[in-house]
């Protein structure tokens, strides 16, 4: 199995949305700076399960000093959109 990382996030990290969708053994990660357009960041195999334990987490390779604020965290059913649908 392989995964597909389409590139680094190249926008301001001062405020972003992340959308993580798991369906049919695949995890799709998308990002947005405006909440309207959702380019693909990564596509990877993910174990199929009856349920998942999820939550926000962040880390830094630089060790101490990282400060992150998470807001508007929601868990919803997968959207069922096509792979290249950026909405």
N, C-alpha and C positions, 0 to 999 in steps of 0.2 A: 504494500500500500504506500502511496505517496501523498503529499499534500502540495498545495499550490499557494505560495505567498506572492501576491502581485506587486509588492513594494512597500517601502516605508511610508508612514503617515507624514505628509509634507505640508500640513497646515498648522496654524497656531494651536498649541496645546493648552491655551488659556480657557478653552471651553469647547468640548466636543461631545457628540453622542456616539455611543457604540451600540450596535445591534448584533446580537449573537443568536443564531438560529440553529437548532439541532433537529434534524429530521432524516429518517431513513439511513442512519449510520453516517451522516455527514454533518460537520459543523461549518457554518458559514459565518464569517466575521466581516461586518461592514462598519464604516464610519461616516459621520456627517458633521459638517460645520454649521449647517443651517436647518437641519431636521427635515429637509425635503429631498435632497439628493444623497444616495447611499452607495458610494463606490465600494467594491470588494477589496478587502485587505487580505483575507486568507480563506482557503477552503481546505478542509482536512478530514480524514476519517475520524469517526467518534463512535464509541461503543453504543450499540442499541440497548436501551434499558426501559423498564416500565416507568421509571422516574429518575430525576436527577436532583442533587443538592447543589444549589447555585447561590452566588453572592459576589459582590464586588471585592476586588483585591488589587493592590498595586505594589510594585517593588522597584528598586533602582540598583543598577550595578555599581553606583557610586557610594553605597552604604548610607550613612546618616544624612539628615537634612532634607529628605524628600517630604513634601507636604502635599496631600491630595484631598480634595473634597468630592464626595460622591453625592449626587442628588437625583431625584426622579427615577429611582430604581424600580422597575416593574418586571414581573414575570407574566408572560401571556402565551397563548398557543402560537405555534409557528404560523407565519403569514402565508406560506404555501406559494410564494411568488417564484417565477422563473429565475434561474441563476443570474441572468444578465439584466434583470429588472432592477433599475437603480432607484426606484421610488420607495 
